[in-house]
Structure formats: structure tokens, C-alpha cells
Amino acid sequence: MKSMIRRLRPRLWWQGGVDVFVTHAPPRHVHDAEDPCHRGFESFHRLIQRYRPQYFIHGHIHREFDDPSDRVTLVGRTKVVTPMGIASWKSKIRARLNRSANADPPVDESGGIKSFKDQQKAEGAYDSHDRGIRSVAVERIVGSVGRYKDFDSQFRLKRGASSERLQWVKEAMRQGRNLGPVKLYQIKDEFYVLDGNHRIAAAKELGQDEVLAHLVELVPTDNSLENILYRERAEFADRTRLPVEINVTEVNQYAHLLDQIREHLTFLRQGSETTVSFEDAAADWHKTIFRPLCSIIKKGRLGESFPERTIADLYAYITLHAWKEGRKRRYGIGLDKLIQKDMEAFRKSMAEIKDCEYPEMKHGITVFILMNVQAKKETKLMEKIYELEPVREIHSVHGDVDFLVKVVLTRDLLSSDAEVISDFVHQKIRQLPGVHSTTTLIPGISKIKEA
């Protein structure tokens, strides 16, 4: 499919683009399914992003849509449409039989989850930004792109909707199987499911706090103060590619932070023989300057005097006066000593500080991971896991589990133990093919004999 699209490029360039694409299969994660025969193509997303047609029309998918509007999905500014899938009388009978056969918990039929299309129209949010793979709090997922009528306000299937898929997903989650990231649209602080409605319903029912998601943010265009700040935050996220959000409450604060990163980029390039990108500088600035000072501000309880401001607001205010304008301010005993005359001096002092002076600067975490894996892949998995830097020991054991892994992680200023452990287990361990399930053990009190 990639080669076919490449052969089309000269014709598309010559004609100045295209308004309507008609294909047999859909784009990946839009109207498609997980089985190989009905899986869409990732290359269609690149085609849509590059040429931005008004319509992308496909067939092949024989899903049943009770609501005709569900057959239209917005990808960026392109309407992806399938003429397939009008519900038949047979499907309605099957739905009734499934309802009686599966004793689901009572649902709230009076309400439902939010419609992405309604919220997108209300906010005027049509400017899309791909945020990549991120962890998203389950409680902030409030609606769906195409299936908002199938779920109640608690994201539980309404009566009449087939629950076979949901039961399968819940069982897979209980077994610790990796189902891959869901796909979400974000409008401001709310998230809407494009692909993975059953996984979100199962996650909410099983009490999960976060899910891994491929995130696309839709930015409002109205010029209210709230939306101006939101667009500045989106632009900051696009430029820096940081994996976390930084929230400020005043206009032009993000410009000040970008100036700091540019200054830090110049500093890093002076002492480096390799190429340093703006994104590299942003990541180092966040790790060695922004997060340490935010931690100091929190430890100094400065935020209690400014309850309507965020920690990032206070960071911007302090650094603007101390490092850019050179003004002296008194913020409290200990805080004044740690804030240096300029940004790079502060960075150096944070790197050289001793654990006894700042005990949470670096903190080791020892955890043990019990793993169940696919029998045929035990040897290869053992090698791959042993190569991971935090892994100290790995043992193949007999009994209810296959591997016992000892891991020593390091967390710094603003990360919690739970965040660091969760990130390592989900990103480094559970993504490996052949891993069925993991159980993480965190020691309480330990006694260790020296060798």
C-alpha cells in the first residue's frame, strides 16, 4: 500500500492535491477491526495528513451502525466515511438475545457519555496536533467519537448493546494481557474515544487509574482568554515535545519558558560535539532546571500563599525576576540560598548537591517483578530483560510464575515511586511480545547481608 501511494504522489502534485479519496479499506483505527482481514492501513493516515482531502470514503468494513452519523469520523479536517453498516432486523434480535443472556449490572439509561462531535462544534476545535503515546487518567475520558449512544454516564454498556466484546476485554485485562494503546481525541482537559471504547469501559469498571493512549489534541480557535492560553500551551507542547503538561495561567508565560529553553540550547551546544536539537534541550531543561526548582517551590510551601496560581506560574515569576531581570526577591529561608544568580548556575548547583542536603534529589527504588511468559519465548525474553539497564538479576523459577526479576530504579525530584515503577513496567516489560502478566512486589523493611 505504501508503494501504491508513492506512485500516486506525482499525479497528486500535478493536480494540486485532491478533494475526495475513495479506497477499499479504511485507515487504521478508524472503522476497522483487529483481525488481519479487516485491519486498516497506517499509510492512509500519512496520506490524509499530507493532502488533507475533504472526504475519505472506504468500504470493506461490514460493521453495523444503528446511528448513521457514526459512519462518519473526523480525522484532522478530513471526514472519513463508510457507506457500509446499516443495522438489520437480525442484528437487533441478536442484541436482544445477548441482553437476556448476559446479566450486566444496572445502568443509567437516562444519561450518557459526551458526544465528541457536539463538543468539537461547541468549542470550534478543528486544529489537530498529534501528541503521540501518553498515559491518560481514566476519569478524564468522558465521551466517544462514534459510540456515545451505546454507553451510560458511567461508561457502562446500555441495555441492548452486545457485551461479548466487553466481557472478553475484561478477562484479558484481568490476565494482564497487553491490548495495546487506545486512540483518544483531546479537547481541552477532556478526552474522547476514537478507538477502544470497550477497553475504556473495562478500565473504568476494573478501577484502573490510567490507560496508555495514542493522543490527538484538537485546539479551539475562538479568541477568549481561556482559549488563547490553551493555544499557547498547545504550541509549547508542539515545540518541546515534552511528555508532560506544564500549566500556567497568564498569557505570554509560555514564551518566557521557550526563551529559557533557547538559552539552554545555546549553552548545551557550546560544550557538545554532537548535534543538540531544540527538543533535546527542552528535555534536559525540564529534567535539570524546571523540575528541581518546582520541587524546591513545593517544599518551601510557597504555593500556599498563592492558591490561585500553579507551581509553574511561581516558577515563571521567580525565574523572570531572578534570572532575566536580575531582581532580588526574598522567598523564605533555604529557598533564597538555592536560587542562583542565573539559570545555568542553578542547574550546576542541583547536579552537585549532596543527598544529605537534598534527600529527594535522587532516590533508589528496589522492586521485584514476578512474570508469566510464553513458554517458547522464555530464553529470548530472559536475554532482552537482562539487557535493560535497571535490571540487576533475573531468575527462571519453577512454580506459579516463570521469571523473578530484581530491578533497581532511580526517581528524581517530582516523580513518585508509583509513577517510576508503573512507567518501567508498562513501557519496558509489558510491551515485550510473549509477556502474559506481571506482578510487582515493593519491599517494606529489608535486611541484606554484605557478600
C-alpha positions as CSV (number, residue, x, y, z in Angstrom):
1,M,0.0,0.0,0.0
2,K,2.9,2.4,0.7
3,S,4.3,1.8,-2.7
4,M,0.9,2.5,-4.3
5,I,0.6,5.8,-2.5
6,R,4.2,6.8,-3.5
7,R,3.3,6.1,-7.2
8,L,0.3,8.5,-6.8
9,R,2.4,11.4,-5.5
10,P,3.4,12.9,-8.9
11,R,-0.2,12.9,-10.1
12,L,-1.4,14.5,-6.9
13,W,1.3,17.1,-7.0
14,W,0.5,17.9,-10.7
15,Q,-3.2,18.2,-9.9
16,G,-2.6,20.4,-6.8
17,G,-4.0,18.0,-4.3
18,V,-7.3,16.1,-4.1
19,D,-10.7,16.7,-2.5
20,V,-12.0,13.1,-2.3
21,F,-10.2,9.8,-1.8
22,V,-12.1,6.5,-2.5
23,T,-10.5,3.3,-1.2
24,H,-11.5,-0.3,-0.4
25,A,-10.0,-0.4,3.1
26,P,-10.2,2.2,5.9
27,P,-7.4,4.0,7.7
28,R,-6.0,2.1,10.8
29,H,-8.1,2.5,13.9
30,V,-11.0,4.2,12.0
31,H,-14.0,1.9,11.5
32,D,-11.7,-1.1,11.2
33,A,-11.3,-4.3,13.2
34,E,-8.4,-6.1,14.9
35,D,-8.5,-9.3,12.7
36,P,-5.9,-9.3,9.9
37,C,-8.6,-9.3,7.1
38,H,-10.3,-6.1,8.4
39,R,-7.4,-4.1,9.7
40,G,-6.9,-0.7,8.2
41,F,-3.7,0.9,6.8
42,E,-1.5,3.2,8.8
43,S,-0.2,4.7,5.5
44,F,-3.7,6.2,4.9
45,H,-3.2,8.5,7.9
46,R,0.0,9.9,6.4
47,L,-1.9,10.5,3.1
48,I,-4.7,12.3,5.0
49,Q,-2.2,14.5,7.0
50,R,-0.2,15.4,3.8
51,Y,-3.0,16.1,1.3
52,R,-6.0,16.9,3.7
53,P,-8.8,15.9,1.4
54,Q,-12.3,16.9,2.4
55,Y,-13.6,13.3,2.2
56,F,-12.0,9.8,2.5
57,I,-14.6,7.2,1.5
58,H,-14.0,3.5,2.1
59,G,-15.8,0.2,2.1
60,H,-14.8,-3.4,3.2
61,I,-15.9,-3.0,6.8
62,H,-19.3,-4.7,7.5
63,R,-19.9,-3.3,10.9
64,E,-23.4,-2.3,11.9
65,F,-24.1,1.3,12.9
66,D,-27.5,2.0,14.4
67,D,-26.9,5.7,14.1
68,P,-26.0,6.7,10.5
69,S,-23.8,9.6,11.9
70,D,-21.5,7.0,13.4
71,R,-20.3,6.1,9.9
72,V,-18.6,9.5,9.6
73,T,-15.4,10.1,11.7
74,L,-13.3,13.3,11.6
75,V,-9.6,12.7,11.2
76,G,-7.9,16.2,11.3
77,R,-10.2,18.1,9.0
78,T,-11.0,15.1,6.8
79,K,-14.3,13.3,7.0
80,V,-13.7,9.5,6.8
81,V,-17.0,8.0,5.6
82,T,-18.1,4.4,5.2
83,P,-21.4,3.6,3.3
84,M,-21.4,0.2,4.9
85,G,-23.1,-0.9,8.1
86,I,-26.8,-0.2,8.3
87,A,-28.3,-2.2,11.2
88,S,-30.6,-5.1,10.1
89,W,-33.5,-6.7,11.9
90,K,-31.3,-9.8,12.5
91,S,-28.8,-7.7,14.4
92,K,-31.5,-6.2,16.6
93,I,-32.8,-9.7,17.5
94,R,-29.2,-10.8,18.3
95,A,-28.8,-7.7,20.6
96,R,-32.0,-8.6,22.5
97,L,-30.8,-12.2,22.9
98,N,-27.4,-11.0,24.1
99,R,-29.1,-8.7,26.6
100,S,-31.0,-11.5,28.2
101,A,-28.1,-13.9,28.1
102,N,-25.7,-11.6,29.9
103,A,-26.6,-10.3,33.3
104,D,-24.9,-6.9,33.2
105,P,-25.0,-4.5,36.2
106,P,-27.8,-1.9,36.2
107,V,-27.1,1.0,34.0
108,D,-28.3,4.6,34.0
109,E,-30.5,4.8,30.9
110,S,-31.3,8.5,31.5
111,G,-27.9,9.9,30.6
112,G,-24.9,9.0,28.5
113,I,-21.3,9.9,27.8
114,K,-20.5,13.1,25.8
115,S,-20.5,13.3,22.0
116,F,-17.1,14.3,20.6
117,K,-18.8,16.0,17.5
118,D,-21.1,18.1,19.7
119,Q,-18.1,19.2,21.9
120,Q,-15.9,19.9,18.9
121,K,-18.5,22.1,17.3
122,A,-19.2,23.9,20.6
123,E,-15.5,24.7,21.1
124,G,-14.7,25.2,17.5
125,A,-11.8,22.8,17.9
126,Y,-10.6,21.7,14.5
127,D,-6.9,22.3,14.6
128,S,-5.3,18.9,15.3
129,H,-2.0,18.1,16.9
130,D,-0.6,14.6,17.3
131,R,0.7,14.1,20.8
132,G,2.0,10.6,20.4
133,I,1.7,7.8,23.0
134,R,0.9,9.1,26.6
135,S,-0.7,7.9,29.8
136,V,-4.2,9.4,30.4
137,A,-6.2,9.4,33.6
138,V,-9.3,7.2,33.1
139,E,-11.5,9.7,35.0
140,R,-10.8,12.4,32.3
141,I,-12.2,10.2,29.5
142,V,-15.7,11.5,29.2
143,G,-17.0,10.6,25.7
144,S,-16.8,8.9,22.4
145,V,-16.4,9.8,18.7
146,G,-18.9,7.3,17.3
147,R,-20.4,5.2,20.1
148,Y,-21.6,7.8,22.7
149,K,-25.1,6.4,22.5
150,D,-24.1,2.9,23.5
151,F,-22.8,3.8,27.0
152,D,-24.4,5.4,30.1
153,S,-22.8,8.3,32.1
154,Q,-20.5,5.8,33.9
155,F,-19.3,4.4,30.6
156,R,-21.2,1.2,31.0
157,L,-22.9,-0.5,28.1
158,K,-26.6,0.3,27.8
159,R,-29.2,-2.4,27.5
160,G,-29.4,-3.7,24.0
161,A,-25.7,-3.3,23.2
162,S,-23.8,-6.5,22.8
163,S,-21.5,-7.2,25.7
164,E,-19.5,-10.2,24.4
165,R,-16.6,-8.0,23.3
166,L,-16.6,-6.2,26.7
167,Q,-16.5,-9.5,28.6
168,W,-13.6,-10.7,26.5
169,V,-11.6,-7.4,27.1
170,K,-12.3,-7.5,30.9
171,E,-11.0,-11.1,31.1
172,A,-7.9,-10.2,29.0
173,M,-7.2,-7.2,31.4
174,R,-7.5,-9.5,34.5
175,Q,-5.0,-11.8,32.9
176,G,-2.6,-8.9,32.3
177,R,-2.6,-9.2,28.5
178,N,-1.2,-6.3,26.5
179,L,-4.1,-4.9,24.4
180,G,-2.1,-2.0,23.1
181,P,-2.9,1.7,23.4
182,V,-6.4,3.1,22.8
183,K,-6.8,6.1,20.5
184,L,-8.2,9.3,22.0
185,Y,-9.1,12.8,20.9
186,Q,-8.5,15.6,23.4
187,I,-10.4,18.9,23.6
188,K,-9.1,21.0,26.5
189,D,-9.0,18.8,29.6
190,E,-11.4,16.1,28.3
191,F,-10.8,13.0,26.2
192,Y,-13.0,11.2,23.7
193,V,-12.5,7.6,22.5
194,L,-11.8,7.2,18.8
195,D,-10.8,3.5,19.1
196,G,-11.0,1.3,22.2
197,N,-14.5,2.1,23.7
198,H,-14.7,-1.4,25.3
199,R,-11.2,-1.1,26.8
200,I,-12.1,2.2,28.4
201,A,-15.4,0.7,29.7
202,A,-13.4,-2.2,31.2
203,A,-10.8,0.0,32.7
204,K,-13.4,2.1,34.5
205,E,-15.2,-1.0,35.7
206,L,-12.0,-2.6,36.9
207,G,-10.9,0.6,38.7
208,Q,-7.8,1.3,36.7
209,D,-6.4,4.8,37.1
210,E,-4.6,5.3,33.8
211,V,-4.5,3.9,30.3
212,L,-2.0,4.1,27.5
213,A,-3.3,6.1,24.6
214,H,-2.3,7.5,21.2
215,L,-3.4,11.1,21.6
216,V,-4.6,13.6,19.1
217,E,-5.4,17.1,20.5
218,L,-8.0,19.3,18.9
219,V,-7.3,23.0,19.7
220,P,-10.1,25.6,19.9
221,T,-9.8,28.7,17.6
222,D,-12.0,31.2,19.5
223,N,-10.1,34.2,20.9
224,S,-11.3,34.0,24.6
225,L,-8.6,34.3,27.3
226,E,-9.0,30.7,28.1
227,N,-8.5,29.6,24.5
228,I,-5.5,31.9,24.0
229,L,-3.8,30.2,26.9
230,Y,-4.9,26.8,25.6
231,R,-3.4,27.6,22.2
232,E,-0.2,28.8,23.8
233,R,0.1,25.6,25.8
234,A,-0.5,23.6,22.6
235,E,2.2,25.5,20.8
236,F,4.6,25.0,23.7
237,A,3.8,21.2,23.6
238,D,4.4,21.1,19.9
239,R,7.8,22.9,20.1
240,T,9.1,21.0,23.1
241,R,7.6,17.5,22.7
242,L,7.7,17.1,26.5
243,P,5.8,14.0,27.7
244,V,4.0,16.0,30.5
245,E,1.9,19.2,30.6
246,I,3.1,22.4,32.0
247,N,0.1,24.7,33.0
248,V,0.4,28.4,33.5
249,T,-2.5,30.9,34.0
250,E,-1.1,34.1,32.4
251,V,-0.7,35.0,28.7
252,N,3.0,35.0,27.4
253,Q,4.3,32.8,30.2
254,Y,5.0,30.0,27.7
255,A,7.0,32.5,25.6
256,H,9.2,33.1,28.7
257,L,9.7,29.3,29.1
258,L,10.6,28.9,25.4
259,D,13.2,31.7,25.8
260,Q,14.8,29.7,28.6
261,I,14.9,26.6,26.5
262,R,16.6,28.5,23.6
263,E,19.1,29.9,26.1
264,H,19.8,26.4,27.5
265,L,20.1,25.1,23.9
266,T,22.9,27.6,23.3
267,F,24.7,26.5,26.5
268,L,24.4,22.8,25.6
269,R,25.7,23.3,22.1
270,Q,28.8,25.1,23.4
271,G,30.0,22.1,25.3
272,S,28.9,19.3,22.9
273,E,30.5,17.7,19.9
274,T,27.2,16.1,18.8
275,T,24.1,17.8,17.4
276,V,21.7,19.0,20.1
277,S,18.1,19.7,19.0
278,F,15.6,22.0,20.5
279,E,13.6,19.0,21.8
280,D,16.8,17.6,23.4
281,A,17.4,20.9,25.1
282,A,13.7,21.1,26.2
283,A,14.0,17.6,27.8
284,D,17.2,18.5,29.6
285,W,15.8,21.9,30.8
286,H,12.7,20.1,32.2
287,K,14.8,17.5,34.0
288,T,17.6,19.6,35.4
289,I,16.1,23.1,35.8
290,F,12.3,23.2,35.7
291,R,11.5,20.2,37.8
292,P,14.2,20.8,40.5
293,L,13.0,24.4,41.1
294,C,9.4,23.4,41.1
295,S,10.2,20.8,43.8
296,I,12.0,23.5,45.8
297,I,9.0,25.8,45.5
298,K,6.7,23.0,46.7
299,K,9.0,22.1,49.6
300,G,9.1,25.7,50.6
301,R,5.2,25.7,50.6
302,L,5.3,28.9,48.6
303,G,2.1,27.9,46.7
304,E,0.1,28.2,49.9
305,S,0.4,32.0,49.7
306,F,-0.9,31.9,46.1
307,P,-3.7,29.4,46.0
308,E,-5.0,30.6,42.6
309,R,-1.6,30.1,40.9
310,T,0.1,26.9,39.7
311,I,3.6,25.8,40.6
312,A,4.6,26.6,37.0
313,D,3.2,30.2,37.5
314,L,5.5,30.6,40.5
315,Y,8.4,29.1,38.6
316,A,7.9,31.6,35.8
317,Y,7.6,34.5,38.1
318,I,10.7,33.6,40.2
319,T,12.9,32.9,37.2
320,L,11.8,36.0,35.3
321,H,12.8,38.3,38.2
322,A,15.9,36.3,39.4
323,W,17.5,35.2,36.1
324,K,16.2,37.5,33.4
325,E,15.7,40.9,35.2
326,G,18.3,40.3,37.9
327,R,16.0,41.5,40.7
328,K,16.4,40.1,44.2
329,R,13.4,38.7,46.0
330,R,13.1,37.0,49.3
331,Y,11.1,33.8,49.2
332,G,12.0,32.2,52.5
333,I,14.9,30.7,54.4
334,G,16.6,28.0,52.4
335,L,14.7,28.9,49.2
336,D,16.8,32.1,48.7
337,K,20.0,30.1,49.1
338,L,19.1,27.5,46.4
339,I,18.0,30.0,43.7
340,Q,21.2,31.1,42.0
341,K,22.0,34.2,40.0
342,D,21.4,32.6,36.7
343,M,19.8,29.5,35.2
344,E,22.9,27.5,34.4
345,A,24.4,28.2,37.8
346,F,21.2,26.8,39.3
347,R,21.5,23.7,37.1
348,K,25.1,23.2,38.2
349,S,24.2,23.5,41.9
350,M,21.4,21.0,41.6
351,A,23.7,18.5,39.9
352,E,26.3,18.9,42.6
353,I,24.0,18.8,45.6
354,K,24.5,16.1,48.2
355,D,21.8,13.6,49.1
356,C,22.0,14.6,52.8
357,E,21.3,18.2,51.8
358,Y,18.6,17.4,49.4
359,P,17.5,13.8,50.1
360,E,14.9,13.5,47.3
361,M,17.3,14.7,44.6
362,K,18.0,11.0,43.8
363,H,16.2,8.1,45.4
364,G,16.8,4.4,44.6
365,I,13.8,2.0,44.4
366,T,14.2,-1.7,44.6
367,V,11.3,-3.8,43.2
368,F,10.8,-7.4,42.4
369,I,8.7,-8.4,39.3
370,L,7.0,-11.8,39.0
371,M,6.4,-12.7,35.4
372,N,4.4,-15.2,33.4
373,V,5.6,-15.6,29.8
374,Q,5.0,-17.6,26.7
375,A,7.0,-20.9,27.1
376,K,8.5,-20.8,23.6
377,K,10.0,-17.3,24.2
378,E,11.5,-17.8,27.6
379,T,15.1,-17.8,26.5
380,K,14.8,-14.7,24.2
381,L,12.8,-12.8,26.8
382,M,15.3,-13.5,29.5
383,E,18.1,-12.1,27.3
384,K,16.0,-9.0,26.4
385,I,15.0,-8.3,30.0
386,Y,18.5,-8.8,31.3
387,E,19.8,-6.1,28.9
388,L,17.6,-3.5,30.4
389,E,19.8,-1.1,32.5
390,P,17.7,-1.1,35.7
391,V,17.6,-4.9,35.8
392,R,20.0,-6.3,38.4
393,E,19.0,-10.0,38.4
394,I,16.6,-12.3,36.5
395,H,15.9,-15.9,37.5
396,S,13.9,-18.6,35.7
397,V,11.9,-20.3,38.5
398,H,9.6,-23.3,39.0
399,G,6.1,-22.8,40.3
400,D,3.3,-20.4,39.6
401,V,5.5,-17.9,37.9
402,D,8.2,-18.2,35.2
403,F,10.6,-15.3,36.0
404,L,11.7,-13.5,39.1
405,V,13.3,-10.1,38.2
406,K,15.1,-7.7,40.6
407,V,15.1,-4.1,39.4
408,V,16.7,-1.0,40.9
409,L,15.1,2.2,39.6
410,T,16.0,5.8,40.3
411,R,13.5,8.5,40.8
412,D,14.2,12.2,41.0
413,L,12.6,15.3,42.3
414,L,8.9,15.4,41.2
415,S,8.3,11.7,40.4
416,S,6.7,9.4,42.8
417,D,7.8,5.8,43.4
418,A,4.5,4.6,41.8
419,E,5.0,6.7,38.7
420,V,8.5,5.5,38.1
421,I,7.6,1.8,38.7
422,S,4.5,2.0,36.6
423,D,6.3,3.6,33.7
424,F,9.1,1.0,33.7
425,V,6.8,-2.0,34.0
426,H,4.4,-0.8,31.3
427,Q,6.9,0.7,28.9
428,K,9.8,-1.7,29.2
429,I,8.4,-5.0,30.4
430,R,4.8,-5.5,29.4
431,Q,5.4,-4.2,25.9
432,L,7.6,-7.2,25.1
433,P,6.0,-9.8,22.9
434,G,5.4,-13.0,24.9
435,V,4.8,-11.4,28.3
436,H,1.4,-12.7,29.6
437,S,1.2,-11.0,33.0
438,T,3.3,-9.3,35.7
439,T,3.1,-8.8,39.5
440,T,5.2,-6.1,41.1
441,L,6.4,-6.5,44.7
442,I,7.8,-3.5,46.6
443,P,9.9,-4.3,49.7
444,G,8.8,-2.7,53.0
445,I,11.6,-3.4,55.6
446,S,14.7,-5.2,54.2
447,K,17.8,-6.8,55.8
448,I,20.7,-7.5,53.4
449,K,23.9,-9.3,54.2
450,E,27.0,-8.0,52.5
451,A,28.9,-10.5,50.4
